[in-house]
Amino acid sequence: MPRLLGVDIPGNKKIPFALRYIYGIGPTLADRLVKDAGLDPDVRANDLDEEQLNKISEAIVSEGILVEGDLRRDVSGNLKRLQAIQCYRGIRHRRGLPVRGQRTQCNARTRKGRRKTVGVMKKK
Amino acid sequence: MARSLKKGFFVDPGLWKKITTAQEKDDRRPIKTWSRRSQITPEFVGLNLEVHNGKGFAPVHITENMVGHRLGEFAATRTFKGHQPHTKK
């Protein structure tokens, strides 16, 4: 299994798809990186030699694309900032509710998680 | 869509006047405002504002990383105290 940028080990897939296993690289960026490096998109990641792998990782570093740990830190830093300044968006993040003004009477299950059924309590 | 950069920050003219004079005189007394739509510019930093939330005024102390947000984001318009417990009659 080839290694790219230290930690990532994409599998026995064609390069554009293997690159997408790196956090922060999606379909568009993966295709572009392969094209810029002048590689054949039908070659499997296993069949790349050191030099070709280096070419891709160099492109990622030199273009200043944030991936993996750096990107995660960036995102969580943004959330922290929003929460620290007590703004509406920060509060919604803290509460785990939708941030961009969606309705919450129904739906919003992605943010709210599994339905929590509320039982009826007997009146004393 | 985001606002065009060429226009710069939007701040209500009346509020802008108060902000600039307060900064000149280094006056830290809270400024009351109804202009929730005004964006916070670097000139606001360090001031105390009171932003109307529809009912009263919410105190907001402006810090550096609030720049670019709008005043209304810091004065919640709703108070949610949680749901009533479900009780059977």
Backbone of each chain as ProteinMPNN parsed JSONL, in Angstrom:
{"seq_chain_A": "MPRLLGVDIPGNKKIPFALRYIYGIGPTLADRLVKDAGLDPDVRANDLDEEQLNKISEAIVSEGILVEGDLRRDVSGNLKRLQAIQCYRGIRHRRGLPVRGQRTQCNARTRKGRRKTVGVMKKK", "coords_chain_A": {"N_chain_A": [[0.831, -1.212, 0.0], [0.64, 2.163, -0.951], [2.089, 5.085, 0.537], [1.1, 8.374, 1.376], [1.815, 11.674, 2.092], [2.632, 11.101, 4.718], [0.608, 9.846, 6.695], [-1.549, 8.772, 5.243], [-3.003, 6.0, 3.591], [-4.033, 5.11, 0.805], [-6.042, 2.716, -1.033], [-6.122, -0.197, -3.241], [-7.0, 1.124, -5.563], [-7.954, 3.034, -8.508], [-5.973, 5.974, -9.165], [-7.334, 8.645, -8.98], [-9.465, 7.978, -7.384], [-8.324, 6.781, -5.202], [-6.964, 8.903, -4.048], [-8.997, 10.29, -2.899], [-9.374, 9.231, -0.441], [-7.967, 10.644, 1.3], [-8.422, 12.998, 3.83], [-9.976, 15.914, 3.027], [-9.566, 15.966, 0.358], [-11.42, 15.916, -2.456], [-13.578, 14.774, -5.184], [-13.201, 16.674, -7.354], [-10.752, 17.985, -6.789], [-9.037, 15.791, -6.644], [-9.106, 14.759, -9.259], [-7.967, 16.927, -10.567], [-5.395, 17.071, -9.453], [-4.26, 14.708, -10.353], [-4.267, 15.15, -13.082], [-2.644, 17.445, -13.271], [-0.253, 16.381, -12.438], [0.363, 14.903, -14.538], [-0.388, 12.224, -14.797], [-1.662, 8.944, -15.643], [-5.038, 8.483, -15.331], [-6.127, 5.949, -15.09], [-4.434, 4.24, -13.874], [-3.576, 2.105, -11.153], [-3.276, 2.916, -7.663], [-1.361, 1.422, -6.387], [0.486, 0.878, -8.349], [2.034, 3.07, -8.713], [5.184, 4.778, -8.741], [7.741, 5.875, -6.407], [8.531, 8.436, -7.217], [6.354, 9.481, -8.657], [4.427, 9.558, -6.662], [5.605, 11.387, -4.965], [5.433, 13.645, -6.532], [2.703, 14.235, -6.506], [2.265, 14.674, -3.748], [3.944, 16.806, -3.328], [2.712, 18.738, -4.9], [0.368, 19.128, -3.443], [1.364, 20.181, -1.051], [2.763, 22.466, -1.944], [0.794, 24.015, -3.066], [-0.532, 24.77, -0.883], [-2.743, 23.404, 0.1], [-4.967, 22.47, 2.565], [-4.923, 19.491, 4.359], [-6.045, 16.491, 6.034], [-4.856, 16.419, 9.376], [-4.197, 19.183, 9.647], [-6.313, 20.429, 8.333], [-8.485, 19.514, 9.82], [-7.897, 20.746, 12.222], [-8.136, 23.387, 11.468], [-10.885, 23.558, 10.881], [-12.037, 22.921, 13.386], [-11.006, 24.993, 14.793], [-12.356, 27.151, 13.673], [-14.952, 26.586, 14.537], [-14.584, 26.807, 17.279], [-13.988, 29.51, 17.499], [-16.409, 30.701, 16.739], [-17.983, 29.783, 18.813], [-16.762, 30.907, 20.988], [-17.173, 33.65, 20.784], [-19.798, 33.961, 21.373], [-21.828, 34.177, 19.461], [-24.799, 33.883, 17.407], [-24.556, 31.741, 15.597], [-22.509, 30.28, 16.828], [-23.76, 29.483, 19.177], [-25.754, 27.815, 18.212], [-24.205, 25.782, 17.163], [-23.12, 24.784, 19.516], [-25.376, 23.824, 20.753], [-26.021, 21.816, 19.048], [-27.839, 22.114, 16.999], [-29.47, 22.999, 13.844], [-27.614, 25.419, 11.974], [-28.04, 27.314, 10.059], [-30.542, 28.595, 9.955], [-32.607, 26.752, 9.393], [-35.761, 24.973, 9.7], [-36.877, 23.526, 12.795], [-38.963, 22.267, 13.939], [-39.912, 19.937, 12.755], [-38.027, 17.361, 11.118], [-34.545, 18.158, 10.523], [-32.871, 16.16, 11.363], [-30.27, 15.384, 10.884], [-28.623, 17.094, 12.322], [-29.765, 16.941, 14.858], [-29.676, 14.297, 15.542], [-30.593, 10.86, 16.42], [-34.087, 10.219, 16.88], [-35.518, 11.271, 19.932], [-37.647, 9.836, 22.027], [-40.218, 11.108, 23.994], [-41.448, 10.199, 27.026], [-44.664, 9.79, 28.635], [-45.35, 11.196, 31.704], [-46.746, 10.081, 34.784], [-49.295, 11.768, 36.5], [-49.049, 12.971, 39.751]], "CA_chain_A": [[0.0, 0.0, 0.0], [1.464, 3.374, -0.993], [1.84, 6.101, 1.575], [1.138, 9.724, 0.838], [1.701, 12.693, 3.139], [2.82, 10.56, 6.056], [-0.3, 8.884, 7.306], [-2.628, 8.215, 4.439], [-2.695, 4.803, 2.83], [-5.144, 4.762, -0.075], [-6.004, 1.282, -1.358], [-5.783, -0.705, -4.579], [-7.955, 1.724, -6.493], [-7.357, 3.978, -9.458], [-5.463, 7.104, -8.375], [-8.253, 9.707, -8.58], [-10.347, 7.497, -6.318], [-7.492, 6.523, -4.023], [-6.639, 10.189, -3.417], [-10.15, 10.795, -2.147], [-9.361, 8.706, 0.918], [-7.316, 11.655, 2.128], [-9.382, 13.977, 4.333], [-9.736, 17.224, 2.431], [-9.455, 15.852, -1.097], [-12.66, 15.417, -3.034], [-13.511, 14.367, -6.588], [-12.652, 17.69, -8.245], [-9.333, 18.204, -6.503], [-8.307, 14.567, -6.975], [-8.95, 14.722, -10.712], [-7.048, 17.971, -10.999], [-4.04, 16.719, -9.038], [-3.769, 13.656, -11.252], [-4.044, 15.779, -14.375], [-1.491, 18.346, -13.156], [0.97, 15.587, -12.301], [0.566, 14.22, -15.802], [-0.5, 10.77, -14.603], [-2.782, 8.274, -16.28], [-6.042, 8.259, -14.278], [-6.556, 4.556, -15.009], [-3.428, 3.439, -13.171], [-3.911, 1.879, -9.742], [-2.361, 3.612, -6.751], [-0.268, 0.508, -6.072], [1.477, 0.827, -9.425], [2.786, 4.318, -8.809], [6.495, 4.707, -8.088], [8.045, 6.931, -5.436], [8.636, 9.752, -7.852], [5.009, 9.963, -8.986], [3.765, 9.893, -5.395], [6.192, 12.635, -4.487], [4.928, 14.728, -7.36], [1.377, 14.583, -6.011], [2.312, 15.262, -2.406], [4.556, 18.131, -3.449], [1.696, 19.655, -5.417], [-0.554, 19.445, -2.344], [2.044, 21.053, -0.092], [3.146, 23.765, -2.508], [-0.4, 24.822, -3.304], [-1.081, 25.162, 0.406], [-4.029, 22.771, 0.353], [-5.014, 21.883, 3.901], [-5.481, 18.144, 4.388], [-5.897, 15.723, 7.282], [-4.804, 17.073, 10.681], [-4.235, 20.64, 9.522], [-7.664, 20.835, 7.952], [-9.356, 19.274, 10.974], [-7.599, 21.791, 13.201], [-8.702, 24.612, 10.928], [-12.332, 23.519, 11.04], [-12.428, 22.997, 14.793], [-10.686, 26.354, 15.216], [-13.469, 28.012, 13.263], [-16.084, 26.337, 15.439], [-14.225, 27.366, 18.587], [-14.101, 30.96, 17.433], [-17.831, 31.041, 16.743], [-18.555, 29.513, 20.129], [-16.159, 31.779, 21.986], [-17.686, 35.016, 20.736], [-21.19, 33.974, 21.811], [-22.748, 34.632, 18.437], [-25.906, 32.969, 17.185], [-24.068, 30.521, 14.96], [-21.771, 29.525, 17.826], [-24.698, 28.888, 20.124], [-26.418, 26.711, 17.509], [-23.24, 24.685, 17.111], [-22.991, 24.212, 20.855], [-26.61, 23.108, 21.037], [-26.207, 20.72, 18.099], [-29.025, 22.388, 16.187], [-29.074, 23.577, 12.57], [-26.971, 26.714, 12.159], [-28.361, 28.283, 9.015], [-31.92, 29.06, 9.92], [-33.592, 25.757, 8.988], [-36.798, 24.702, 10.685], [-36.531, 22.429, 13.694], [-40.143, 21.613, 14.507], [-39.738, 18.576, 12.288], [-36.762, 17.167, 10.386], [-33.291, 18.559, 11.177], [-32.376, 14.965, 12.062], [-28.823, 15.261, 10.758], [-28.01, 17.818, 13.424], [-30.315, 16.578, 16.16], [-29.421, 12.889, 15.832], [-31.749, 9.969, 16.464], [-35.253, 10.756, 17.592], [-35.617, 10.954, 21.354], [-39.063, 9.812, 22.365], [-40.469, 11.613, 25.337], [-42.523, 9.426, 27.63], [-45.644, 10.538, 29.411], [-45.201, 10.938, 33.144], [-48.025, 10.043, 35.494], [-49.488, 12.904, 37.402], [-49.189, 12.496, 41.123]], "C_chain_A": [[0.858, 1.251, 0.0], [1.093, 4.341, 0.124], [1.989, 7.483, 0.971], [0.97, 10.688, 2.007], [1.743, 12.083, 4.535], [1.839, 9.481, 6.443], [-1.204, 8.134, 6.338], [-2.189, 7.04, 3.584], [-3.893, 4.452, 1.961], [-4.943, 3.362, -0.651], [-5.641, 0.943, -2.78], [-6.771, -0.194, -5.62], [-7.222, 2.63, -7.459], [-7.039, 5.285, -8.727], [-6.506, 8.172, -8.028], [-9.152, 9.28, -7.414], [-9.564, 7.248, -5.037], [-7.197, 7.823, -3.283], [-7.773, 10.69, -2.541], [-10.236, 10.214, -0.747], [-8.64, 9.651, 1.871], [-8.361, 12.683, 2.542], [-9.048, 15.342, 3.746], [-9.543, 17.168, 0.926], [-10.71, 15.185, -1.636], [-12.475, 15.093, -4.498], [-12.803, 15.401, -7.468], [-11.152, 17.84, -8.056], [-8.507, 16.982, -6.896], [-8.054, 14.493, -8.472], [-7.91, 15.731, -11.17], [-5.607, 17.607, -10.652], [-3.431, 15.696, -9.978], [-3.411, 14.257, -12.599], [-2.774, 16.641, -14.327], [-0.183, 17.569, -13.07], [1.272, 14.814, -13.584], [0.491, 12.713, -15.693], [-1.706, 10.23, -15.352], [-3.826, 7.951, -15.212], [-6.5, 6.809, -14.154], [-5.563, 3.661, -14.288], [-3.821, 3.296, -11.709], [-2.859, 2.531, -8.855], [-1.152, 2.745, -6.41], [0.867, 0.572, -7.099], [2.266, 2.116, -9.59], [4.154, 4.136, -8.163], [6.686, 5.921, -7.177], [7.914, 8.325, -6.043], [7.26, 10.344, -8.13], [4.244, 10.359, -7.729], [4.282, 11.218, -4.861], [5.634, 13.828, -5.237], [3.572, 15.2, -6.833], [1.469, 15.264, -4.653], [2.966, 16.641, -2.438], [3.542, 19.159, -3.926], [0.75, 20.082, -4.299], [0.097, 20.43, -1.383], [2.289, 22.436, -0.685], [1.935, 24.644, -2.797], [-1.062, 25.258, -2.008], [-2.463, 24.598, 0.665], [-3.984, 22.135, 1.745], [-5.615, 20.495, 3.815], [-5.288, 17.556, 5.78], [-5.868, 16.601, 8.534], [-4.911, 18.593, 10.607], [-5.634, 21.141, 9.228], [-8.623, 20.664, 9.127], [-9.155, 20.363, 12.018], [-8.233, 23.113, 12.759], [-10.203, 24.668, 11.19], [-12.715, 23.668, 12.507], [-12.066, 24.367, 15.363], [-11.791, 27.329, 14.863], [-14.655, 27.852, 14.198], [-15.809, 26.967, 16.796], [-14.408, 28.868, 18.598], [-15.573, 31.364, 17.531], [-18.424, 30.85, 18.13], [-18.021, 30.474, 21.168], [-16.776, 33.173, 21.969], [-19.18, 35.084, 21.015], [-22.146, 34.44, 20.724], [-23.783, 33.541, 18.178], [-25.421, 31.653, 16.597], [-23.311, 29.639, 15.954], [-22.688, 28.796, 18.781], [-25.399, 27.692, 19.49], [-25.478, 25.507, 17.391], [-23.153, 23.995, 18.461], [-24.199, 23.349, 21.189], [-26.806, 21.897, 20.128], [-27.46, 20.873, 17.277], [-28.576, 22.993, 14.862], [-28.649, 25.037, 12.717], [-27.537, 27.766, 11.212], [-29.844, 28.552, 8.865], [-32.945, 28.05, 9.445], [-34.632, 25.554, 10.086], [-36.365, 23.531, 11.568], [-37.754, 21.76, 14.303], [-40.19, 20.159, 14.056], [-38.43, 18.528, 11.507], [-35.563, 17.667, 11.2], [-32.635, 17.382, 11.88], [-30.86, 14.821, 11.937], [-28.132, 15.925, 11.939], [-28.479, 17.284, 14.77], [-30.043, 15.126, 16.528], [-30.7, 12.075, 15.888], [-32.871, 10.588, 17.276], [-35.217, 10.329, 19.051], [-37.1, 10.987, 21.724], [-39.244, 10.258, 23.804], [-41.665, 10.877, 25.904], [-43.475, 10.309, 28.407], [-45.469, 10.187, 30.882], [-46.572, 10.968, 33.795], [-48.11, 11.206, 36.443], [-49.725, 12.368, 38.804], [-50.456, 13.026, 41.76]], "O_chain_A": [[1.724, 1.398, 0.862], [-0.049, 4.399, 0.581], [2.883, 7.733, 0.163], [0.064, 10.52, 2.823], [0.993, 12.487, 5.424], [2.208, 8.308, 6.514], [-1.579, 6.989, 6.591], [-1.142, 7.079, 2.937], [-4.692, 3.591, 2.331], [-3.814, 2.879, -0.746], [-4.938, 1.699, -3.45], [-7.301, -0.95, -6.434], [-6.049, 2.955, -7.275], [-7.741, 5.663, -7.789], [-6.567, 8.583, -6.869], [-9.544, 10.094, -6.578], [-10.063, 7.471, -3.934], [-7.18, 7.856, -2.052], [-7.554, 11.415, -1.571], [-11.068, 10.643, 0.054], [-8.693, 9.485, 3.089], [-9.104, 13.186, 1.699], [-7.951, 15.86, 3.953], [-9.376, 18.204, 0.283], [-11.015, 14.038, -1.31], [-11.356, 15.13, -5.01], [-11.91, 15.051, -8.24], [-10.381, 17.825, -9.015], [-7.403, 17.122, -7.423], [-6.941, 14.204, -8.911], [-7.084, 15.447, -12.037], [-4.701, 17.809, -11.461], [-2.262, 15.787, -10.354], [-2.384, 13.921, -13.189], [-1.936, 16.574, -15.226], [0.856, 18.018, -13.555], [2.307, 14.156, -13.697], [1.205, 11.996, -16.394], [-2.648, 10.963, -15.655], [-3.527, 7.213, -14.274], [-7.2, 6.471, -13.199], [-5.81, 2.468, -14.107], [-4.333, 4.234, -11.097], [-1.701, 2.678, -9.247], [-0.058, 3.256, -6.173], [2.035, 0.354, -6.777], [3.077, 2.238, -10.509], [4.284, 3.431, -7.162], [5.89, 6.859, -7.187], [7.298, 9.234, -5.486], [7.012, 11.525, -7.886], [3.513, 11.349, -7.716], [3.522, 12.055, -4.374], [5.394, 14.886, -4.656], [3.319, 16.399, -6.725], [0.839, 16.296, -4.422], [2.594, 17.533, -1.675], [3.502, 20.289, -3.441], [0.372, 21.25, -4.21], [-0.533, 21.395, -0.951], [2.058, 23.452, -0.03], [2.034, 25.871, -2.777], [-2.03, 26.018, -2.021], [-3.272, 25.215, 1.359], [-3.078, 21.363, 2.058], [-6.701, 20.325, 3.261], [-4.493, 18.043, 6.584], [-6.754, 17.432, 8.73], [-5.621, 19.215, 11.398], [-6.086, 22.139, 9.789], [-9.455, 21.529, 9.404], [-10.113, 20.845, 12.623], [-8.79, 23.854, 13.57], [-10.73, 25.679, 11.655], [-13.609, 24.446, 12.842], [-12.717, 24.855, 16.287], [-12.125, 28.22, 15.645], [-15.283, 28.83, 14.603], [-16.69, 27.586, 17.393], [-14.911, 29.44, 19.565], [-15.936, 32.251, 18.303], [-19.256, 31.64, 18.576], [-18.722, 30.824, 22.118], [-16.893, 33.812, 23.015], [-19.775, 36.156, 20.906], [-23.176, 35.041, 21.031], [-23.656, 32.419, 18.67], [-25.825, 30.579, 17.043], [-23.443, 28.415, 15.937], [-22.441, 27.648, 19.153], [-25.615, 26.674, 20.148], [-25.908, 24.359, 17.505], [-23.115, 22.767, 18.539], [-24.079, 22.296, 21.816], [-27.654, 21.047, 20.399], [-28.083, 19.882, 16.895], [-27.44, 23.452, 14.746], [-29.245, 25.795, 13.483], [-27.519, 28.959, 11.514], [-30.338, 28.719, 7.75], [-34.066, 28.441, 9.118], [-34.414, 25.912, 11.244], [-35.596, 22.666, 11.149], [-37.629, 20.814, 15.08], [-40.468, 19.26, 14.849], [-37.807, 19.563, 11.27], [-35.575, 17.602, 12.429], [-31.928, 17.563, 12.872], [-30.228, 14.202, 12.793], [-27.172, 15.386, 12.49], [-27.693, 17.183, 15.712], [-30.163, 14.752, 17.695], [-31.76, 12.532, 15.461], [-32.652, 11.358, 18.211], [-34.923, 9.177, 19.367], [-37.723, 12.048, 21.729], [-38.517, 9.837, 24.704], [-42.759, 10.921, 25.342], [-43.137, 11.429, 28.789], [-45.445, 9.013, 31.251], [-47.442, 11.757, 33.425], [-47.137, 11.58, 37.099], [-50.501, 11.435, 39.008], [-50.736, 12.725, 42.921]]}, "seq_chain_B": "MARSLKKGFFVDPGLWKKITTAQEKDDRRPIKTWSRRSQITPEFVGLNLEVHNGKGFAPVHITENMVGHRLGEFAATRTFKGHQPHTKK", "coords_chain_B": {"N_chain_B": [[-25.79, 34.854, -1.437], [-22.618, 36.364, -1.021], [-21.774, 39.661, 0.166], [-20.598, 42.232, -1.996], [-17.152, 42.958, -2.036], [-16.18, 45.398, -2.703], [-17.926, 47.306, -1.804], [-17.528, 47.357, 0.909], [-17.814, 47.198, 4.558], [-21.114, 47.235, 5.936], [-22.505, 49.749, 7.829], [-24.861, 51.348, 9.827], [-25.391, 54.775, 9.199], [-25.919, 56.589, 11.326], [-25.179, 55.157, 13.593], [-22.541, 54.742, 13.019], [-21.439, 57.29, 13.262], [-21.668, 57.666, 16.029], [-19.967, 55.649, 16.895], [-17.45, 56.431, 15.911], [-17.034, 58.904, 17.204], [-17.044, 58.05, 19.835], [-14.785, 56.445, 19.886], [-12.812, 58.34, 19.375], [-12.95, 59.997, 21.631], [-12.386, 58.146, 23.474], [-14.441, 56.946, 24.882], [-16.083, 54.76, 26.897], [-18.641, 54.211, 27.56], [-21.683, 52.37, 27.303], [-23.192, 52.067, 24.067], [-26.36, 52.461, 22.923], [-28.208, 50.651, 20.554], [-30.34, 50.023, 17.752], [-29.716, 48.938, 15.492], [-29.369, 46.134, 14.24], [-28.496, 45.108, 11.943], [-26.09, 46.136, 11.271], [-22.701, 45.729, 10.394], [-19.814, 44.562, 12.156], [-16.98, 46.465, 12.368], [-13.36, 46.899, 12.315], [-13.078, 49.252, 13.764], [-14.871, 49.125, 15.818], [-13.87, 47.643, 17.864], [-13.341, 46.962, 21.277], [-15.298, 48.59, 22.25], [-18.332, 49.036, 24.146], [-21.511, 47.882, 23.492], [-25.073, 48.131, 23.302], [-27.374, 46.058, 22.162], [-30.427, 46.003, 20.55], [-32.969, 43.59, 21.115], [-35.509, 43.304, 20.332], [-37.061, 43.38, 22.526], [-35.626, 44.244, 24.75], [-32.382, 45.489, 25.681], [-29.407, 43.913, 24.783], [-26.327, 43.456, 26.327], [-23.245, 43.862, 24.693], [-19.906, 43.236, 24.397], [-17.402, 44.289, 22.333], [-15.049, 42.345, 20.726], [-11.912, 41.488, 19.131], [-12.145, 39.253, 17.386], [-14.764, 39.348, 16.611], [-15.158, 40.853, 14.472], [-16.619, 41.503, 11.343], [-18.886, 40.053, 11.753], [-22.444, 40.495, 12.263], [-24.245, 42.853, 14.278], [-26.662, 41.874, 15.259], [-26.243, 39.159, 15.565], [-25.311, 38.771, 18.048], [-27.208, 39.289, 19.882], [-29.667, 37.573, 21.044], [-32.933, 36.862, 19.832], [-34.847, 35.251, 20.773], [-36.12, 33.497, 23.582], [-35.601, 30.456, 24.938], [-36.739, 28.187, 27.123], [-36.774, 25.505, 27.428], [-38.699, 22.428, 27.104], [-42.022, 21.731, 28.341], [-42.612, 19.21, 30.835], [-44.04, 16.08, 29.843], [-47.109, 15.354, 30.962], [-49.616, 13.128, 32.168], [-53.061, 13.622, 32.301]], "CA_chain_B": [[-24.536, 35.329, -2.006], [-21.924, 37.285, -0.129], [-21.758, 41.061, -0.24], [-19.421, 42.622, -2.783], [-16.1, 43.525, -1.198], [-15.952, 46.773, -3.102], [-18.772, 48.181, -0.994], [-17.037, 47.411, 2.278], [-18.758, 46.848, 5.611], [-22.288, 48.094, 6.1], [-22.825, 50.223, 9.173], [-25.842, 52.428, 9.778], [-24.665, 56.034, 9.315], [-26.067, 57.176, 12.662], [-24.369, 54.375, 14.536], [-21.149, 54.96, 12.649], [-21.054, 58.568, 13.87], [-21.482, 57.45, 17.469], [-18.795, 54.802, 17.1], [-16.212, 57.17, 15.676], [-16.81, 59.894, 18.266], [-16.708, 57.321, 21.071], [-13.39, 56.009, 19.801], [-11.963, 59.523, 19.486], [-12.918, 60.475, 23.014], [-12.126, 56.996, 24.314], [-15.609, 56.862, 25.753], [-16.451, 53.345, 26.93], [-20.024, 54.012, 28.005], [-22.383, 51.582, 26.279], [-23.976, 52.748, 23.049], [-27.576, 51.712, 22.614], [-28.505, 50.667, 19.127], [-31.364, 49.124, 17.222], [-29.235, 48.545, 14.171], [-28.842, 44.773, 14.312], [-27.988, 44.738, 10.628], [-24.779, 46.724, 11.044], [-21.582, 44.811, 10.546], [-18.79, 45.032, 13.077], [-15.724, 46.781, 11.685], [-12.271, 46.979, 13.295], [-13.224, 50.448, 14.601], [-15.766, 48.837, 16.943], [-13.215, 46.801, 18.865], [-13.115, 47.566, 22.578], [-16.462, 49.349, 22.699], [-19.476, 48.322, 24.695], [-22.753, 48.251, 22.833], [-26.288, 47.467, 23.764], [-28.084, 45.77, 20.92], [-31.838, 45.726, 20.791], [-33.357, 42.245, 20.691], [-36.949, 43.307, 20.121], [-37.728, 43.59, 23.802], [-34.745, 45.066, 25.581], [-31.061, 45.627, 25.097], [-28.448, 42.899, 25.225], [-24.987, 44.025, 26.354], [-22.255, 43.177, 23.854], [-18.576, 43.84, 24.393], [-16.844, 43.923, 21.031], [-13.654, 41.914, 20.713], [-11.311, 41.506, 17.804], [-12.613, 38.224, 16.454], [-16.175, 39.533, 16.235], [-15.176, 41.68, 13.267], [-17.203, 40.838, 10.184], [-20.223, 39.588, 12.101], [-23.398, 41.589, 12.423], [-24.578, 43.057, 15.695], [-27.787, 41.037, 15.635], [-25.816, 37.802, 15.882], [-24.902, 38.7, 19.444], [-28.355, 39.596, 20.734], [-30.679, 36.585, 20.686], [-34.278, 37.418, 19.853], [-35.766, 34.275, 21.357], [-35.703, 32.862, 24.82], [-36.142, 29.11, 24.987], [-36.439, 27.696, 28.465], [-36.952, 24.06, 27.44], [-40.083, 21.986, 26.955], [-42.782, 21.284, 29.512], [-42.654, 17.752, 30.945], [-45.317, 15.518, 29.387], [-47.811, 14.74, 32.09], [-50.942, 12.623, 31.838], [-54.035, 14.214, 33.208]], "C_chain_B": [[-23.923, 36.37, -1.094], [-21.911, 38.689, -0.714], [-20.47, 41.375, -0.999], [-18.406, 43.343, -1.912], [-15.895, 45.009, -1.478], [-16.772, 47.745, -2.265], [-18.271, 48.315, 0.438], [-18.114, 47.025, 3.271], [-19.965, 47.767, 5.583], [-22.448, 48.464, 7.566], [-23.81, 51.364, 9.018], [-25.139, 53.76, 10.026], [-24.742, 56.642, 10.723], [-25.191, 56.478, 13.675], [-22.889, 54.627, 14.282], [-20.615, 56.24, 13.279], [-20.753, 58.368, 15.347], [-20.222, 56.653, 17.745], [-17.52, 55.625, 16.968], [-15.969, 58.207, 16.77], [-16.424, 59.202, 19.567], [-15.25, 56.892, 21.046], [-12.441, 57.186, 19.944], [-11.803, 59.955, 20.938], [-12.593, 59.36, 23.993], [-13.235, 56.817, 25.352], [-16.134, 55.43, 25.748], [-17.861, 53.119, 27.446], [-20.79, 53.275, 26.918], [-23.206, 52.455, 25.328], [-25.183, 51.883, 22.751], [-27.819, 51.761, 21.122], [-29.591, 49.659, 18.774], [-30.868, 48.498, 15.924], [-28.554, 47.188, 14.222], [-28.167, 44.374, 13.015], [-26.596, 45.282, 10.38], [-23.685, 45.686, 11.277], [-20.55, 45.413, 11.486], [-17.498, 45.265, 12.299], [-14.621, 46.872, 12.739], [-12.385, 48.195, 14.215], [-14.069, 50.19, 15.842], [-15.015, 48.235, 18.131], [-12.949, 47.561, 20.157], [-14.31, 48.33, 23.099], [-17.492, 48.431, 23.346], [-20.724, 48.815, 23.991], [-23.909, 47.612, 23.571], [-27.178, 47.301, 22.553], [-29.506, 45.367, 21.241], [-32.18, 44.318, 20.31], [-34.858, 42.154, 20.454], [-37.698, 43.639, 21.391], [-36.901, 44.523, 24.679], [-33.393, 45.162, 24.907], [-30.129, 44.569, 25.673], [-27.056, 43.518, 25.213], [-24.029, 43.187, 25.518], [-20.943, 43.931, 23.963], [-17.861, 43.36, 23.145], [-15.373, 43.54, 21.172], [-13.194, 41.742, 19.273], [-11.906, 40.454, 16.864], [-14.112, 38.264, 16.191], [-16.284, 40.323, 14.935], [-15.722, 40.88, 12.089], [-18.573, 40.255, 10.467], [-21.15, 40.792, 12.215], [-23.842, 41.653, 13.876], [-25.69, 42.122, 16.157], [-27.395, 39.623, 16.032], [-25.501, 37.645, 17.366], [-26.031, 39.042, 20.413], [-29.501, 38.691, 20.321], [-32.072, 37.181, 20.817], [-35.276, 36.464, 20.496], [-35.219, 33.765, 22.668], [-36.382, 31.511, 24.877], [-35.737, 28.514, 26.311], [-36.595, 26.182, 28.55], [-38.425, 23.691, 27.382], [-40.699, 21.645, 28.302], [-42.66, 19.772, 29.63], [-44.033, 17.246, 30.517], [-46.002, 14.825, 30.557], [-49.204, 14.305, 31.655], [-51.928, 13.191, 32.842], [-54.869, 13.13, 33.859]], "O_chain_B": [[-24.631, 37.16, -0.469], [-22.022, 38.879, -1.925], [-19.4, 40.853, -0.684], [-18.761, 44.235, -1.141], [-15.49, 45.772, -0.601], [-16.355, 48.882, -2.044], [-18.572, 49.305, 1.105], [-19.196, 46.58, 2.886], [-19.848, 48.945, 5.246], [-22.519, 47.593, 8.433], [-23.624, 52.246, 8.179], [-24.361, 53.87, 10.975], [-23.747, 57.146, 11.242], [-24.544, 57.114, 14.508], [-22.091, 54.715, 15.215], [-19.486, 56.278, 13.769], [-19.732, 58.83, 15.858], [-19.494, 56.932, 18.697], [-16.621, 55.531, 17.803], [-14.836, 58.378, 17.22], [-15.581, 59.698, 20.314], [-14.558, 56.964, 22.061], [-11.384, 57.06, 20.562], [-10.703, 60.238, 21.412], [-12.531, 59.589, 25.201], [-12.982, 56.57, 26.531], [-16.581, 54.937, 24.712], [-18.248, 51.988, 27.738], [-20.573, 53.525, 25.733], [-23.826, 53.439, 25.734], [-25.05, 50.718, 22.374], [-27.651, 52.808, 20.497], [-29.737, 48.61, 19.401], [-31.528, 47.638, 15.341], [-27.327, 47.095, 14.245], [-27.373, 43.434, 12.975], [-25.971, 44.931, 9.379], [-23.736, 44.888, 12.213], [-20.433, 46.633, 11.595], [-16.988, 44.354, 11.647], [-14.914, 46.917, 13.934], [-11.851, 48.18, 15.324], [-13.996, 50.945, 16.811], [-15.478, 48.313, 19.269], [-12.401, 48.663, 20.139], [-14.342, 48.688, 24.276], [-17.511, 47.221, 23.119], [-20.967, 50.019, 23.904], [-23.738, 46.679, 24.357], [-27.673, 48.276, 21.988], [-29.756, 44.509, 22.088], [-31.744, 43.896, 19.239], [-35.416, 41.059, 20.383], [-38.83, 44.121, 21.348], [-37.422, 45.468, 25.272], [-33.272, 44.942, 23.702], [-30.071, 44.36, 26.884], [-26.637, 44.056, 24.188], [-24.006, 41.96, 25.621], [-20.874, 45.121, 23.657], [-17.729, 42.156, 22.924], [-14.562, 44.317, 21.675], [-13.98, 41.839, 18.331], [-12.143, 40.73, 15.688], [-14.671, 37.329, 15.618], [-17.368, 40.448, 14.365], [-15.338, 39.731, 11.869], [-19.342, 39.99, 9.543], [-20.709, 41.94, 12.257], [-23.821, 40.659, 14.602], [-25.678, 41.635, 17.288], [-28.132, 38.957, 16.758], [-25.433, 36.529, 17.88], [-25.825, 39.079, 21.626], [-30.225, 38.989, 19.372], [-32.368, 37.903, 21.769], [-36.425, 36.834, 20.737], [-34.009, 33.619, 22.842], [-37.61, 31.43, 24.865], [-34.552, 28.349, 26.597], [-36.552, 25.627, 29.648], [-39.295, 24.539, 27.586], [-40.005, 21.319, 29.264], [-42.609, 19.096, 28.602], [-45.053, 17.881, 30.783], [-45.509, 13.82, 31.07], [-49.882, 14.992, 30.891], [-51.676, 13.237, 34.046], [-55.752, 13.43, 34.663]]}, "name": "protein", "num_of_chains": 2, "seq": "MPRLLGVDIPGNKKIPFALRYIYGIGPTLADRLVKDAGLDPDVRANDLDEEQLNKISEAIVSEGILVEGDLRRDVSGNLKRLQAIQCYRGIRHRRGLPVRGQRTQCNARTRKGRRKTVGVMKKKMARSLKKGFFVDPGLWKKITTAQEKDDRRPIKTWSRRSQITPEFVGLNLEVHNGKGFAPVHITENMVGHRLGEFAATRTFKGHQPHTKK"}
